[in-house]
Amino acid sequence: MPRLNPMPVEQDPLQFRKGSSVAAQSVSARFVVGRDRIGRWIVNDRDGKVGGMFVNEAAALRFARMEAGCDPALVCMAQEGTILELGLPSGIRTLAY
């Protein structure tokens, strides 16, 4: 269904951004959304205050966006090949392929 009031993605408060590196993402974004070692969707909070494990990507993004007060600058996706670990503020690990 088309949006009634189209707005550029970069201005849409419900959109998330993809960074160029895990280090840049973890510094600028408070919430990182990605997967753990067995494929579950994880939201990690840089501040270690909230987070969780989710059934699907949409649920994880919805949680992160709501916790971020719909500020797109605070939510990003983990880079491909990155493993998130629940419960660690710095719970981002990179896989070596």
C-alpha positions in Angstrom: 0.0 0.0 0.0 1.5 3.4 -0.9 2.1 5.9 1.8 -0.4 8.8 2.0 2.2 11.4 2.8 5.5 10.2 1.2 8.6 11.4 2.8 12.2 10.7 2.0 13.5 7.6 3.9 16.3 9.7 5.5 13.6 11.9 7.1 11.2 9.1 8.1 11.5 8.6 11.9 10.5 5.0 11.6 13.4 4.1 9.3 16.7 2.8 10.5 20.1 3.4 9.0 22.8 1.1 8.0 26.3 2.1 8.9 29.5 1.3 7.1 31.2 -0.4 10.0 30.4 -2.1 13.3 32.7 0.4 15.2 30.9 3.4 13.6 27.5 1.9 14.3 28.2 1.1 18.0 29.5 4.6 18.6 26.8 6.7 16.9 23.7 4.4 17.4 22.5 3.5 20.8 20.6 0.4 19.6 22.0 -2.3 17.3 19.7 -4.9 15.8 21.1 -8.2 14.5 21.3 -11.9 15.0 23.0 -14.1 17.6 24.9 -17.3 16.9 21.8 -19.4 16.3 19.9 -16.9 14.3 17.6 -15.2 16.9 17.0 -11.5 16.5 18.7 -9.4 19.2 18.5 -5.8 20.2 21.6 -4.5 22.1 21.6 -1.2 23.9 25.0 0.6 24.0 24.1 1.8 27.5 23.2 -1.7 28.7 19.8 -0.6 30.1 17.4 -2.5 27.8 17.5 -5.0 25.0 16.0 -8.3 24.1 15.6 -11.4 22.0 12.8 -11.4 19.3 10.9 -13.8 17.1 11.6 -11.8 13.9 13.4 -8.8 12.5 10.2 -6.6 12.5 9.6 -7.1 16.2 13.2 -6.3 17.0 13.2 -3.1 15.0 9.8 -2.1 16.4 11.2 -2.5 20.0 14.4 -0.6 19.2 12.6 2.3 17.5 10.1 2.7 20.3 12.9 2.6 22.9 14.8 5.2 20.8 11.8 7.5 20.8 11.5 7.1 17.0 14.9 8.8 16.6 16.4 7.1 13.5 19.9 8.2 14.5 19.8 5.9 17.5 18.9 2.6 15.7 21.0 0.7 13.2 21.4 -2.8 11.8 24.4 -4.9 12.6 26.7 -5.4 9.6 26.6 -8.6 7.7 28.8 -11.3 9.4 28.3 -9.7 12.9 27.1 -11.7 15.8 25.2 -10.0 18.7 25.3 -11.4 22.2 22.4 -10.6 24.5 23.1 -9.0 27.8 26.4 -7.3 26.9 26.5 -3.6 26.2 29.5 -4.2 24.0 28.0 -7.5 22.8 29.0 -7.1 19.1 31.3 -9.8 17.7 32.5 -10.1 14.1 32.7 -13.4 12.4 35.8 -14.2 10.3 34.6 -15.9 7.1 
